[in-house]
């Protein structure tokens, strides 16, 4: 299977005149190479979508969030309060102790055999501030942070 760099080189070669591509291919080789490129693009159309989309405008913010999560992972995903009876810690939630959301999260964790690390926003205000979280509840997954309440069906999608 070809890699995206090879695909980019191949696409550039196909769009340039034969003498300018530096590949020095015969017409039969050029046709075979074109067929290979076409097959790859049919098999992996996201290559073209990525090229047309260009750089992610949120890449810097995403990288910053991932760095913050990594820097605080030990504290985030280990807590004095873990919901669920078994399984790995799937995510952390900042939610007040008296919130009815805790019962819903307990049911969610138990049904999916995972654990959720709970953090009291008042007791863990410094951690929330370090993560730039300003909304209660706030969810922190290993790969993203979400401000505000999240319905169970969306929680499932975030864990895929």
FENTAKA-V325482 format. One line per field, one symbol per residue. ss: DSSP state (H for helix, E for strand, C for the rest). phi: phi as a letter, one per 30 degrees, with the letter a starting at -180 (. if undefined). psi: psi as a letter, one per 40 degrees, with the letter a starting at -180 (. if undefined). A space follows every 10 residues. Layout:
# FENTAKA-V325482
ss=???
phi=???
psi=???
This chain:
# FENTAKA-V325482
ss=CCCHHHHHHH HHHHHCCHHH CCCCCCHHHH HHHHHHHHHH HHHCCHHHHH HHHCCCCCHH HHHHHHHHHH HHHHHHCCCC EEECCCCCEE EEEECCCCCC HHHHHHHHHH HHCCEEEEEC CCCCHHHHHH CCCCCCCEEE ECCEEEECCC CHHHHHHHCC
phi=.dcedddddd dddddcdedc dichcdeddd dddddddedd dddbddeded dddidddced dddddddddd dceeddcbbd ccdjcbjddd acbcbdecdd dddddddddd dchbbbdcbd eddceddedd dicbbcdbcb cebabbcjdb deddeeddcd
psi=hiiddddddd ddddeiidee eedfiidddd dddddddddd dddgeedddd dddaiheedd dddddddddd deddddehid hhiidiiihd iihhhidehe dddddddddd defiihhihh dddfdddddd efheihihih ideiihhiih iddddddee.
